[in-house]
Amino acid sequence: MKSYDVAIIGSGPGGYVAAIRCAQLGMKTAIIEKYSTLGGTCLNVGCIPSKALLSSSHHYEEATKHFEDHGIEIPGDIKVNLEKMIGRKQAVVDQTTGGIDFLMKKNNIDVFEGLGAFKDATHITIEGKDAQEIEAKKIIIATGSKPSNLPFITLDKERIITSTEALKLKEVPKHLIIIGGGVIGLELGQVYRRLGAEVTVIEYMDRIIPTMDGGLSKELNKVFKKSKCKMMLSHKVQSVERTGDDVVVKAENKKGEVVEFKGDYCLVSVGRRPYTEGLNLDAAGVKMNDRGQVEVNEHLQTSASNIYAIGDVIKGAMLAHKAEEEGTFVAETIAGQKPHIDYNLIPGVVYTWPEVAAVGKTEEELKADNVDYKVGQFPFRALGRARASGDLDGFVKILADKTTDEVLGVHMIGARCADLIAEAVVAMEYRASAEDISRMSHAHPTFAEAVKEAALAATDDRALHV
């Protein structure tokens, strides 16, 4: 029987990063993955493939709607070759997952293909290609999550689909109905709207991206409406039925009326749930909570002290970069170091265009906590760089403590916000004030100037360019 210092079950961003860090710290490490490719949901059917399609569809939209404004004329019709677009997406996925294979070899990490299950707290049985039993002093659960569903919806994975199937459709839908106005539904909705599909988003709450700051929700809703997406807020889905190639969704609006929507595809995007099936957690003495999550303490230890859990299987935002931080945290904890994670400073991003990004507290949270705060906001359309590129939608909003001026939250929607948010994370890690950011030189002309201007606006309302 092979023995290891650490074994990780699951090879997503949390799992493979944990494995690499363990190996760097001198531990003999193994990783177990039930699928034939490493990388988990994120690399195979999540973050990476969705960004590839978002990029391709963005190029198409630019060519059909905006090239002429730049004096670029393309003779003839511009057409979508969806098969080739999906093929490019898969090539990006293959290259990325292949990169994880390389990293495992580079760091001398043993990879086992098969379903890992606990025999007890220190032994794992593997069923599948590399069937065997291994032993490990420490074990990390990093099995991620799966798409959630509503109890009355039958997913046939042909017309009534999840995000996994939406990433490999054979045709552009005529009318794509999306249940759920969260990150995944909006990103994939924008992909297919750009490619010509009619898109209807049905959201139970009174706003899209409901966990983010209300200002971002309102602005992104405007963007989607401008692209002629139908945004049906405060609608409770009651049924989803397929007849042939048609899907009919019935929902109750806030007036209590039942509204019917008919399309050829329905994407069910109502969140994700922890994936723990087949792990045999009871055999290891690992407890779960009533939400199906693995219970952990502040060190990310489970009820079995030698077993840890990270990423989507535990509480907190289901984000790849959160899982990565936790993977590093656990590896360093096992090695006797004293790492830390500030969960308030894990940024959230929506990769639509314009992009949406945030870190720290929302206005709603500050009000609920009775925090006395001030707001500085600056519109992208006032930036020279935004006018030069034609990316005028959006704003940057900085929330700062009214007494100390410490930045408490940064919320932005606009071009390149997925990258710009890193500046806010760094500032908040160092407990920066709005004035600190306002006095830093930002290159001109850039989108980043919106961050400086928002900080100026929060500092005695003295933005320069509005």
N, C-alpha and C positions, 0 to 999 in steps of 0.2 A: 504494500500500500504506500502511495506517495504521500509525504508529509510536507506541510507548508507552515510558514509563520503566519501568513494571511491568505485567505481565499475570499474572492469577491464573486457574488452571484449576480450577474447582470453586467453588460458591457456598454451601457449608455454613457453619456458624458460624466455622470457621477462615478460609475463603476470603473471605467477605463482610466480616468484621472486618478482615482484612489489607487489603482493598481500601479500606475507609473510612479506616483509619489512614494508608495510603500517600497517599490524596488529601488528608488533613488536613496531611500533611507536604510538600505541594506537588508531588507527582509526578503526571504524567499517567498515569491508570490504566484498565485494562480488565479485565473479568471474563468468563470463558467458562463457560457452563453448558449441558449437553446436554439437560436437561429444560426444559419450558416455564415452570416456576416456580422461583424462587430459594429458597435455604434448605437445600438438601441433605437428607440423611436425617433430621436432627434435626427440622427444621420440618415436613417433609412426611410422613414415615412413621416417626418415631422419638419423640424427647422430647416434642414438643408434642402430637401426637394421642394418645399414650398417657396423658399427664397429663390431657387432657380427658376421656378415658374413665374414668380412675381417679377423677376428681372426680365425674362423673355417677353412676358405680356406688356411690360412697361415699354420695352423697345418698340413693340408693335404699335402701342398707343401713340408713342412719340412720332413714329413714322407716318401714321394715318391722320393725326390731328394737329401736330405741332411743327413738323419739319418745314412746311410751307412758310410758316411765320419766320423761320430762320433763313429763308431764301434757298431752301433745298427742295428741288423739284424732282420727283421720281415718276418717270413715264409708266403708264399702265397701272393695273390694279395691284395693290399690295394684298397678298393673301396669307392666311394662317395655315401652316402645315403642322397640325396638332401632333401628328405621329412623330415628326422630327423634333418638335419642341419637348415632347415627353421623353424622347430618346436622349436629348441633350441633358435633361434633368437626371435621367438614370445614369448617364456617364459621369455627371458631377457626383452623384451618390457613390458610384463604384470607386471613383478616385479617392473620395474622402474616407470611405470605409477601408479601402486598401491602405490608406495612410495609418489607420489604427493598427492594422495587421503589422505594418512596419515598426510602429512604436512598441508593440508587444515584443517583437523579436529583438529590437534594439535594447530593451530593458530586461531581457531574459525572463520574461513572464510566460509561464505555461498557460496555454489556452485550451480549454476543454469545450467541445461542442456537444451540447445535450442539456436536458432539463435537470437542474440541480435541486435536490430536496434534502432536508435535514434528516439524518438517521438519529442523531442526538446533537448535543451542543458543540461537538468538535468533529463530527463526521458528516460528510455529504455524499449522498449517492447520486450518480450521474446516469441518466437514461438517455440513450441516443447514440450518435456516432461514436463518441468516446466513452462508452459505458464503462463505469468502474466506480470504486469508492475511494475517496481521498480524506485525509485528515488535516485539520488546520487548528492552530492555537487560537487565532482570531478569525472571525468571519464577518464580512460586510454584506448586508442585504442591499442591493441596488437594482431592483427589478422593475422600477419605473411604473408606468401607468398605461391604461387603455382608454379608448373613447367611451364616455358614458352614453346611456340611452334612456329614453323615457319608457316606463313599464308597458305601455300600450302600443309601442311602435315595434314592428317587425322589420329588422334590417335584412333586406335580401341581398345587399351589397352589389346590386345591379342598377336599380333605379332609386331605391331608398338606401343611402350610402353614408359612410363615415368619411373622415378626412383621408383615411388610407386609400379608399377607392377613388376619391376626388382627385388624387394626385396622378391617376393613370387612366382617365377616361379616354374612350376611343373617338369621341365626338364632342364638339362644343354644345352644351345644352341649349335648347331653344328657350326654356324658362327654368332656371335653377331656383328652387325654393330652399332657403336656408333657415333652419330652426336654431336660433341662438345668435345673439349679436355680440359675441365675445371675440377674442383675438383670432382664433382659427377660422371661424365662419366668415369674418370680415375680410381676412387676407385671401381666402380662396374665392370668396364672392367677388372681390376686386379683380382677381385673375380672369375669371370667366366673363365678367361684365366687359372688361377690356377687349376680350376676344369675340364679343358680339352677343352674348347671352343676355336675355332679360333676367334680372335678379330681384328677388323679393326676400327681405330679411324679416323674420318674425321673432320678436324678442318679448319675453315675459315681463321684464322690468320696464320702467318708463324711460330708459335711456340705454344706448349701446355702451360697450366697455364699462359696465356698471361699477366695477371695482376701482376704476381710475377717477381722477378729479373730474367733477362735473363740467368744467369748462372744456376739457379735452373731448368729453362725450358730445357736447353740443357742437363743437367745431367739426369733429369728424362726421357727425350726422349730416351737417351741411354739405360736406364734401361728397358724401355718398348720394345725397339727393341731387346734387349738381350733375352727377354722372348718370342720373335717371334710374338709380336703384330705388325700389320701393321699400321704405322703412316702416314696418308695422310694429310700433312699440305698444307696450301694455296689452299684449295679445297672449292669451293662454291657449296653447295648442291642445286640442281635444282628441283628434284622431288623424292618422296618416294611412291612406289606403292606396294600393296600386291596382290599376286595371289596364292590362296590356302595357303600353309604353307611357301611360299617363299616371301621374301621382296626384291625389287630391288631399289637401291638408285643410282641416277645419279647425278654427280657433275662435275663442270668445274674446271680444274686445272689451274695453273698460265700461262700455254701456251695457254689457251683458248680452250683446248681439252675437250670433254665430256667423262668422265670415268664412267663405270658402275660397281656397286658392288652388289653382290647377297648373301643374307644370309637368315636364318630362323627367326631371330629376329632383330629388329632395335630399339635401345634405343635413344630417342630424349632427349638430355641433353644440352640445349642451354641457361641455366640460369633459373632464377626464377623471378616472377613478384609479386608486392604487391597485397595482397588479401583484397579488400574492398567491394566486392559485397554484397548487402543486408544490409549494415550498415545504409543507408539513411542519409548520411553525410550532405546533403543539409539542412535537417530539423534542424540540430544543428548548422548550419553556419560554418561547417568545410570545408576549401578549400583544393583542391588538385592541384599538378603541372601537367605539360604536360607529365610527365613520369608515371602518375598514382600513385604517392606517396603523402602521406598526408604532407602538408606543416607545418613545425614547426619552432619556433625561438630557440635561444640558450638555453632556459629553457625547450625545447621540448614541449612547449605550441602550440596548434593549433591556428587558427584564432578565435576560441571560447576560451576565456581565462581560463575557468575551465576545458577544455578538453585537454588532452595530448596524444601524440602518440609516440610509441617506436618500435624498432626492424625493421623487414623487410618492414613495411609499410612506413617507412620514408627513407630519403637519407642515403647513407653509405653502408658499406659491410654488406651482409646478413649472419651474423654469430650469433650463439646462445649466445656466451659469450658477444658480443656487446649488444644484446638485454637484457641480464641479468644486465649488467652495467647500461643501460638506465633505466631499471625497478627500480633499487635501487636509481638511480639519481632522478627520478621523485618522488618516495615515500618520499625521504628526502627533496626535494624541497617543496613539499606540506606541509611537517611538519615544514617548516621554516628554515631548515638547508641550508648550502652552499656547496653542493657536487660539484665535478668536474669530467670530463672525458677527457683524452687526447686521441683523436681518432687516432693520429699518433702511439700510443703505444698499439693498439688492434692487437694482433698477428693473423696471418693466418696460417692454417695448412692443409696439404693434407695427409690423412691417408693411403696412399699407403705404400708399403715396398720397398725401404727405405721410411721413412716418410720425408715430406717436411714442413719446418716451417720458418716463417719470421716475423720480426717486424721492423717498421721504414721505412726509405727511401730506394728505390732501386737505383742501379747505374744509371739506365735510368732517374730516377727522379732527382737525384743530378746533372747529366749532363745538363738536361733541365733547372734547376734552376741556372746553372753556379756556383755551389758550388765546391770549391777546396777541394778534399777529397783524402784519402789514403786507400789502401786495404790490409787487412791481411787475408790470406786463408790457411787452413790446411786440408789435406785429411784424411778421416777416416782410410784408409788402413795403415797409419803410426802409428795407435794406437795399443797397445798390446791387449786391450780388444776387439777391432774389429777383430783382427786376431784370438783370442781365440774363438770368437763366429761365425766367418765366415762372419760377416757383414762388407764387405770391401768397398762397394759403398758409394760415397758421400763426402761431405766436409762441413766445416763451414767457412763462409766469414763474416768478420767484416769491415764495412765502418766507418771511423772516419774522423772528420774534420782535415785537414792538418795543420792548425794553432793551434787550441785549443786541439786537440786529443779527443774531445767529440765523443762518439759513436753515429752515425747517423742512422745506420741500421745494422741488423744482419740477415743473410740469411743462412739457413742450409738444407742439405739433407743427411739423413743417419739414422742409427738405433736410435730410441728413441728421435728423434728431436722434436716430439710433446710435450715432457716433458722438453727437454733441453732449448727450447725457453723461458721458464719462467725465467731462469737466465738472459737472455738478456733483458727481459721486466723490471725486477727489476733494473738492472744496468742502463737502460735508464731512468727509472722513477726518479732515483737519479742523473741523468746527469753525469754518470760515463764516464771516459776516457778509451781508450783502455789500457793504462798503469794500471789503477785501476784494471781492470779484470785480466791483466797479472800477477799482484802481489798477487792475491788471491790464496790460496792453494786449489787445486782440487784433490780429492782422486784418487789414482792409484791402479789398472787399472780401468778406467771408460771411457765411451763415452764423459763425460763432459770435459775431458782433451782437447778435440778438440777445445772447446771454449777458454780455456786458451792459447792454442798454436796459434790460429788465432789472439788473442789479442796480443800475443808476435810478431807475424808476422807483425801486423799493427804498432807495436812500434819498429821502426828502423829495421824492417825485421830480427828479432832475434828469430824465432821459434827454439825450441831446438831439435825436433825429425824428421826434414827433412833436 
